[in-house]
Amino acid sequence: ILAMFLFATIAVLSMALILNGENRNLILRKELEFYSNQDPMTHLPNIRFFKNNVNRLVAQKEPLAIVMLDVDYFKVYNDTHGHQKGDAVLRSIAQVMKYSTRKTLFVARFGGEEFIICLADSETAHEALRMAESVRQNIEDFHFDGEALQPEGKLTVSMGISFSNGHK
């Protein structure tokens, strides 16, 4: 009986270790998937995630607008204030964009100081343009540390927009 109890205990402990290892692998796999779709600095989705979702919307022939956004004179800001403050500006812009685009499907970091927005619920180009202008204005109105030293006296962004009604 003692030997059976000992073997049963060893078997239960072995099974627990195996299950613990499987749980750890599952958690690591989910974490890896999460970080493979997210920009680590801004905590926005990355361009890989963006492209996958836009391709899905295009295949479904959904109307959508794509807005590209670039921070004006960002190199000047980085050279003047340093990369840490430049990174803080990018994180702040990411937050302003997230809060300014409630109706959008998603905002992503394209790379460097460039961001991209997919407006999947815009029925007309005018509506998409109005939303893009709202984002641009909210960023311009936001106070960034040291923006007075920018060429225009404030931190601004430039945008480009493309609209598809789903059929072309």
N, C-alpha and C positions, 0 to 999 in steps of 0.2 A: 504494500500500500504506500509505503514511504517512497519507493522508487517511482511508482505511478504518479504520485503527487509532485515529485521533483520534475519528471518529464513533462507533466501537464503545465507546471509553472514555467518551465523553459519554453514550451510551445507557445504559451500565451504571451510571454515577453517577446519572443521572436516575431509573433504576428503583430504585436504593438509596434515594434521597431520597423517592420515592413510598412505598416500603414502610416507611420509617422514619416517615413521616407517618401511615400507616395504623396502624402499631403504637402510636404515641403516642395516636391517637384511640381505639383499643381500650382502652388502659390508662386513659385519662381517662374513658371511658364506664363501665368497671368501677368505678373509684374514685367516680364520681358516684353510681352505683347503691348502692354500699356506704354512702356517707355519707347518702344519702336514706333509708336504713333504720336509721340508728344515731343515738343521742343523743350529741352531741359531748362533753358533760361527763362522763357516767357510763360511756360506751362500752357501754351496754346498747342493745338494739334500741329503736326509738322506737314510738310508738303506731300509726303507719301500718303498720309491719311486724307488730305485734301483731294489729291488726284483720284484716289479710290472712290471717294464719295461723289465727286463730280462725274466721273465715268458712269457710275450707277444712275445718276440723275439724267445724264445725256441718253443713256440706253432706254430709260423710261420715257423719254421725250418730254420731260418736265420743263416748264419755262424757268429760266434762271438768268441771273446777272453775275458776272465775275468782276470784282473790283480789285485792282492792284494799287497798292499804296507804298510810297517811298518817302522816307524822312528827308526833308530838304537839308542840305549842308551838314549831314550827320558827321562826316569826317572832321569838319571844323569843330563841332561840339566835342567829339572824342579827343581831338588834338588839344583843345583848350582845357577840358575838364578831366580827362583821363577815361580809361575804358570802364572803370567801375561805375562812374556816373553815367556813362553812355549806356551801359547795361541796365542801369536803373531807369533810364529814359525809355528803353525798349520795353521793359516790364510794365511801366506806367502806360505807355501807348497801347500795349496788349490789353490791359485792364479797361482803359477808356473805350477801346474798340468792342470789347465783350459787352460792356454795359450800354453802348450806343447802338447795338445791333440786335435788339430783342427779337425782331422778326426774322432775322437771318437764320440760315441753317447752321453755318459755322464760319469762324474766323481762324486763320492759320498763319503761322510764320513761314514766309517763303524762303527767307535766308537773309543774313546780314541785317540791314535796316529796312527790309521789304516785307510787307504783309499782304495777305490776299483774303478776300471775303467772298463767300458764295451766298448770294441772295436768292434763295430757292422759292420764296413766296411772292416775288414781284411779278405782277401780271403785266405791267407795262414798263417800257424803258424809262418813262418819266418818273414812275414810282421808285425805280431802282436808283435813278440819278438823285432824287430827293433824299433817299436814305444815305447814299454815298456822301452827299454834301453835308448832311447832318453829322456823320462820322468825322469828316474833315473839320467842320466847325468846332465840334466838341474837343478834338485834339488841339486845335489852335487856341481855344479858350482855357485849356488846362494849363496850370502854372507849373513849369518845369524849372528845377533849380539851375540857375546860370543861363537861362534862355536869353537874357538881355544882351549877352555877348554874341548872339547869332547875327548873321548878316542883316536880317530884317527886324531884329530886336525881339523876336519871339520864335519859338520852335514851330515850324509848319510842316505840312506834308503835301505831296503832289499825288494825284490819283488818276487812274485811267479806268474806264468801265466798258464792258462788252455785254450786250444783252442778247439772249436767244429766247424766242417764244416757244421753243420746244420742237418746232417743225423744221427749223433751219439752223 
